[in-house]
Amino acid sequence: QVQLVESGGGSVQAGRSRTLSCEARGYVWQCMGWFRQVPGKEREGVAVINSGGGSTYYADSVKGRFTVSQDNAKNTVYLQMNSLKPEDTAMYYCAAGRSWGQGLCDPHPGLFTHWGQGTQVTVSS
């Protein structure tokens, strides 16, 4: 049974940092993505990484502040979030899937077949 287990959410003050973790159990992924959603808004692809770690994607809204990384030994992907802003407040989901080919990953939701339960991040000003 495939499980994506997220952790690390919580409340944090603006300007501070937070790290989210996503452990993939029972699944060998090629692409792992972090998405976020606020009620009433579309889900946003925040960051994506391929299993080789050589390719990453970041949404413009988080470039320079967020970093996605992986620990293959733990089959875990991290999202390091720095300089958090109130507008980063959302439910964050990790998702895993196969690449389009040749390790190509992007935030297209159709690429991701398995999703975590979500972890809430709340940034206060």
Sequence and secondary structure as in RCSB ss.txt:
>XXXX:A:sequence
QVQLVESGGGSVQAGRSRTLSCEARGYVWQCMGWFRQVPGKEREGVAVINSGGGSTYYADSVKGRFTVSQDNAKN
TVYLQMNSLKPEDTAMYYCAAGRSWGQGLCDPHPGLFTHWGQGTQVTVSS
>XXXX:A:secstr
  EEEEE  EEEETT  EEEEEEEES   SEEEEEEE TTS  EEEEEEETTSS EEE TTTTTTEEEEEEGGGT
EEEEEE S  GGG EEEEEEEE  SSTT   S GGGEEEE   EEEEEE 
